[in-house]
Amino acid sequence: MKAILGRKVGMTQVFGEDGEAVSVTVIEAGPCY
């Protein structure tokens, strides 16, 4: 199983080439050891 641990920073929107808005979650991931 693969996973990424991180901290939720916030939410935002990105826009596709067709103008469609998509909601995304911004995650801060630290260094992987």
C-alpha angles and dihedrals in degrees: 000000000000123000142163121218117208148139123261109243099179148284130283141159130248124195126224125219089265091055095253113147117225122192114227136182117231112221127189110213120192129216116303117228 
